[in-house]
Amino acid sequence: MTSGAKGMRRDDRREPAGVARWIASRWSVLRGTAADAGMSTAEYAVGTLAACAFAAVLYKVVTSAAVSTALGAMIKKALDVAV
C-alpha cells in the first residue's frame, strides 16, 4: 500500500521519521552521486570580494569623525575616576 508519494508507505506519512527518510532518499536521487561538496573558484572569488567590500565599509564607518568622537568619549567616561 502506498500513498500519493511514490514509494512511500501509507503508515510512513504520519511519522515524521518516515517522512524525513523518504525526503532524504528522494533528495539523494535528485542531486545525483557527483554533487559538489563545497564552493567553486568563482564562488570563492565572489565571497572574497563581498568580504572585502564589507570590510571597507566597516573601516570607513569606524574611522569617521562621529564614531571616533563617540568612542573617545565612551573610553574617557569609562576611565574617568571620580574623586
C-alpha positions in Angstrom: 0.0 0.0 0.0 1.4 3.3 -1.0 0.1 6.9 -0.7 0.3 9.6 -3.3 4.1 9.9 -2.9 5.8 7.2 -5.0 7.5 4.6 -2.8 6.2 5.9 0.5 4.1 3.6 2.7 0.8 5.0 4.0 2.0 4.4 7.6 5.1 6.5 7.0 3.3 9.7 6.0 2.1 10.1 9.6 5.5 9.6 11.2 8.0 12.4 11.0 10.9 10.0 10.8 9.3 8.2 7.9 8.8 11.4 6.0 12.3 12.5 6.7 13.7 9.2 5.5 11.6 9.5 2.3 12.7 13.1 1.7 16.4 12.2 2.3 16.2 9.3 -0.2 14.5 11.4 -2.8 17.0 14.2 -2.4 20.0 11.9 -2.8 18.5 10.6 -6.1 17.7 14.1 -7.3 21.1 15.7 -6.6 23.0 12.7 -8.1 26.1 11.0 -7.0 28.5 13.6 -8.2 27.2 16.5 -6.1 29.7 19.3 -5.3 31.0 19.2 -1.7 32.0 22.8 -1.5 32.3 26.1 -3.2 33.8 26.5 -6.7 36.5 29.0 -7.5 34.0 31.6 -8.8 32.0 31.4 -5.6 35.2 31.9 -3.6 36.0 35.0 -5.7 32.6 36.5 -5.2 32.7 35.7 -1.5 36.1 37.3 -1.1 35.0 40.4 -3.0 31.9 40.7 -0.8 34.0 40.3 2.4 36.5 43.0 1.2 33.7 45.4 0.4 32.1 44.8 3.8 35.5 45.4 5.5 36.0 48.6 3.5 32.6 50.0 4.5 33.1 49.0 8.1 36.5 50.7 8.1 35.0 53.9 6.8 32.3 53.9 9.4 34.6 53.2 12.3 37.2 55.8 11.2 34.6 58.5 10.7 34.7 61.6 12.8 31.3 60.9 14.5 32.2 57.4 15.5 35.7 58.4 16.6 34.3 61.1 18.8 31.7 58.8 20.3 34.3 56.0 21.0 36.7 58.6 22.6 34.0 59.9 24.8 33.0 56.4 25.9 36.6 55.4 26.7 37.2 58.7 28.6 34.0 58.1 30.6 35.0 54.5 31.4 38.5 55.5 32.5 37.4 58.6 34.4 37.9 58.2 38.1 35.5 60.1 40.4 37.4 61.5 43.4 
